[in-house]
Amino acid sequence: MDIRDEIALVTGANRGIGRSFVAELRRRGAKKVYAAARRPETLPELPGVVPLELDVTDAASVARAARTAADTTLLVNNAGISTFARLTDGPEESIRREMETNYFGPLRTVRAFAPVLAAGGGGAVLNVLSVMAWMAYEHSNSYGASKAAAWALTNGVRYELAGQGTQVTALAMASVDTDMMAGIEDEKAAPEAIVRAALDGLEAGALEVLADERTARWKARLGEDPALLYPHLAAARPAGGAA
C-alpha cells in the first residue's frame, strides 16, 4: 500500500502510539486521517486530521464511526488498555475490560469497516499487537491473553478478507515509552520509531511487522519447549518431575 492519498482511521489516537500514527500518516502524505478517540475534544487540531468520537467497546459507536468515515481506506486498530492484572488473582472485571478493548474492539471495527474497505478497492487493516501475545511475565498476563487473542483474530481476518483484496498487517512490539508504560522500569522504544517501522512494513506489503529485536527473538522461539523459555519454572518443579 502506498500511503500517499490514502484515507486512514486511527483508533486510540489521542496519545502515545496512536498520536504518533496520526502525525506520521500525515507526514507520509495521507489525504485525510480520522483521529478516533472516546473524547475527541482531547485531540490536537492539525491540518488534514478529522477528530472522530469512537469507543471501540460500544457497538453503536463503532457503527456510527463506520458511517461517518465511509471513505476510509486504511484502518489502524491501535486502541488498547492494560490493567496489569494477573490471571490467577487479578480482578475479573479488569480482565474482561482488557478483552473487550483489545480483542472485541478490533473485532468490532474490522466487521464494521470491512465493507467500507471493500467498496474502496480493498484497502488495508493494521492491528497493533504486543510481544506479550507470545510470552508470560510476573504481571500483565491478562493483557497478554487479550493480545494473543488479537493475534489470532488478525490471522483469521487476514485470511477471510483476502478475497476482497484487503491487506491485513500485524504490528508487534515490546515496551514503548507511552503513558501505558509509565512507572515501569524497562528498555523502551520511542513511539515514533515503532510507527515508522509499522508503516514501512505496511507500505512494503508485510503481513507482520516485528518492530524491535526483543519481539523478533520471542517470536522466533515460539516452537521451543516452555522449559527452555522459562528455565526457572523447570527448576521449581518437585523432585522427580511429577506433574
FENQUICOR-V335538 format. One record per residue. N is the residue number from 1. RES is the residue in three letters. OMEGA is omega in degrees with one decimal (none if undefined). Layout:
n & res & omega
N & RES & OMEGA
N & RES & OMEGA
This chain:
n & res & omega
1 & MET & 173.0
2 & ASP & -172.8
3 & ILE & 179.5
4 & ARG & 177.6
5 & ASP & 173.9
6 & GLU & 177.2
7 & ILE & -172.1
8 & ALA & 170.2
9 & LEU & -178.8
10 & VAL & 175.4
11 & THR & -177.5
12 & GLY & -170.1
13 & ALA & -172.0
14 & ASN & -180.0
15 & ARG & 171.2
16 & GLY & -177.6
17 & ILE & -179.8
18 & GLY & 178.7
19 & ARG & 177.7
20 & SER & 175.7
21 & PHE & -179.6
22 & VAL & -177.8
23 & ALA & -176.2
24 & GLU & 176.3
25 & LEU & 177.6
26 & ARG & 179.7
27 & ARG & -179.2
28 & ARG & 172.8
29 & GLY & 174.5
30 & ALA & -175.8
31 & LYS & -178.0
32 & LYS & 176.8
33 & VAL & 171.0
34 & TYR & 178.4
35 & ALA & -171.2
36 & ALA & 178.5
37 & ALA & 177.6
38 & ARG & 178.7
39 & ARG & -175.4
40 & PRO & 179.1
41 & GLU & 178.4
42 & THR & -176.8
43 & LEU & 178.4
44 & PRO & 176.7
45 & GLU & -178.5
46 & LEU & 177.2
47 & PRO & 177.3
48 & GLY & -179.7
49 & VAL & -177.7
50 & VAL & 177.0
51 & PRO & -177.1
52 & LEU & 176.7
53 & GLU & -179.4
54 & LEU & 172.4
55 & ASP & -173.2
56 & VAL & 177.3
57 & THR & -176.4
58 & ASP & -176.3
59 & ALA & -180.0
60 & ALA & 178.3
61 & SER & 178.6
62 & VAL & 179.5
63 & ALA & 177.9
64 & ARG & -179.6
65 & ALA & 179.7
66 & ALA & 177.1
67 & ARG & -178.3
68 & THR & -175.9
69 & ALA & -174.3
70 & ALA & 176.3
71 & ASP & -178.3
72 & THR & 175.0
73 & THR & 177.6
74 & LEU & 178.4
75 & LEU & 177.6
76 & VAL & 179.7
77 & ASN & -176.0
78 & ASN & -175.1
79 & ALA & 179.4
80 & GLY & 177.0
81 & ILE & 170.6
82 & SER & 176.4
83 & THR & -178.0
84 & PHE & -179.0
85 & ALA & 171.0
86 & ARG & -178.2
87 & LEU & -172.3
88 & THR & -177.7
89 & ASP & 176.0
90 & GLY & 179.5
91 & PRO & 179.2
92 & GLU & 178.4
93 & GLU & 178.8
94 & SER & 179.4
95 & ILE & 178.5
96 & ARG & 177.9
97 & ARG & 179.2
98 & GLU & 179.5
99 & MET & 178.6
100 & GLU & -177.0
101 & THR & -168.8
102 & ASN & 177.8
103 & TYR & -177.3
104 & PHE & 176.3
105 & GLY & 177.6
106 & PRO & 175.2
107 & LEU & -180.0
108 & ARG & -176.8
109 & THR & 177.7
110 & VAL & -180.0
111 & ARG & -178.2
112 & ALA & -173.2
113 & PHE & 178.8
114 & ALA & 177.3
115 & PRO & 177.5
116 & VAL & 179.9
117 & LEU & 178.7
118 & ALA & -179.6
119 & ALA & 179.7
120 & GLY & 176.9
121 & GLY & 177.4
122 & GLY & 176.5
123 & GLY & -175.5
124 & ALA & 172.6
125 & VAL & 174.6
126 & LEU & -179.9
127 & ASN & -179.5
128 & VAL & -177.7
129 & LEU & -177.1
130 & SER & 172.9
131 & VAL & 179.1
132 & MET & 173.6
133 & ALA & -172.3
134 & TRP & -176.4
135 & MET & 174.9
136 & ALA & -175.8
137 & TYR & 179.8
138 & GLU & 178.2
139 & HIS & 174.6
140 & SER & -178.8
141 & ASN & 173.1
142 & SER & 173.1
143 & TYR & 178.4
144 & GLY & 178.7
145 & ALA & 179.5
146 & SER & 178.9
147 & LYS & 173.1
148 & ALA & 176.4
149 & ALA & 179.2
150 & ALA & 175.3
151 & TRP & 177.0
152 & ALA & 176.1
153 & LEU & -178.2
154 & THR & 178.1
155 & ASN & -179.0
156 & GLY & -177.9
157 & VAL & 175.1
158 & ARG & 179.5
159 & TYR & -174.6
160 & GLU & -176.6
161 & LEU & -179.0
162 & ALA & -178.0
163 & GLY & 178.4
164 & GLN & 175.5
165 & GLY & -179.9
166 & THR & 174.7
167 & GLN & 178.4
168 & VAL & -176.3
169 & THR & 175.3
170 & ALA & 174.0
171 & LEU & 177.2
172 & ALA & 179.8
173 & MET & 174.0
174 & ALA & -174.0
175 & SER & 179.2
176 & VAL & -176.6
177 & ASP & -179.8
178 & THR & 178.0
179 & ASP & -178.3
180 & MET & -175.6
181 & MET & 179.2
182 & ALA & 179.0
183 & GLY & 177.5
184 & ILE & 179.4
185 & GLU & -179.5
186 & ASP & 172.1
187 & GLU & -172.3
188 & LYS & 175.7
189 & ALA & 174.3
190 & ALA & -180.0
191 & PRO & 179.9
192 & GLU & 179.3
193 & ALA & 178.0
194 & ILE & -178.3
195 & VAL & 177.5
196 & ARG & 178.5
197 & ALA & -179.4
198 & ALA & -176.7
199 & LEU & 172.2
200 & ASP & 179.6
201 & GLY & 178.8
202 & LEU & -178.5
203 & GLU & 179.4
204 & ALA & -179.9
205 & GLY & -179.7
206 & ALA & 176.9
207 & LEU & 178.1
208 & GLU & 178.6
209 & VAL & 175.0
210 & LEU & -161.9
211 & ALA & 179.5
212 & ASP & -174.0
213 & GLU & -179.1
214 & ARG & 178.7
215 & THR & 179.4
216 & ALA & -179.9
217 & ARG & -178.6
218 & TRP & 179.0
219 & LYS & -178.4
220 & ALA & -175.0
221 & ARG & -175.6
222 & LEU & -177.9
223 & GLY & -176.6
224 & GLU & 174.1
225 & ASP & 178.2
226 & PRO & 178.5
227 & ALA & 176.5
228 & LEU & 179.8
229 & LEU & -176.8
230 & TYR & -175.0
231 & PRO & 180.0
232 & HIS & 177.6
233 & LEU & 178.2
234 & ALA & -180.0
235 & ALA & -176.3
236 & ALA & -179.4
237 & ARG & 178.8
238 & PRO & 178.0
239 & ALA & -178.5
240 & GLY & 176.0
241 & GLY & 179.6
242 & ALA & -179.1
243 & ALA & none
